């Protein structure tokens, strides 16, 4: 510990009001740290949701193209079949 840390520790032991302020300050720090973590997690989840929406849109548009290709292929097969 440094000299100032030692003095601060002594003041904490001596004065209950300083001890209470210190506890409140550390509590507030912890609350802000938790809030910051939740904000970062929310941001990450939102970015992931946007990525998944883009992927879903891409898959959906490809799915429609596949349906169209299948319909075209079916028409080609029907056109090649001998008519009775």
Residue, then its C-alpha position, 0 to 999 in steps of 0.5 A: x500500500x502507498x502512503x495515501x492508501x494507508x492514510x485513507x484506510x486509517x480514516x475509514x476505520x476512524x470515521x463511520x461517515x467516511x466508511x459509509x460514503x466509501x461503501x456507497x461509492x463502491x456500491x454505485x460503481x458496481x451498479x454502473x459496471x453491471x449496467x455497462x455490461x448489460x448495455x454491451x450485451x444488449x448491443x451485441x444481441x441487437x447486432x446479432x439479430x440484425x445479422x440473422x435477419x439479413x441471413x433469413x432474408x437472403x435464404x428466403x429470397x434464394x428459396x423463392x428462386x429455387x421454387x421458380x427454378x423447380x417450376x421451370x425445370x418441371x415445365x421443361x420435363x413436361x415439354x420433353x415428354x412425348x404427347x399421347 
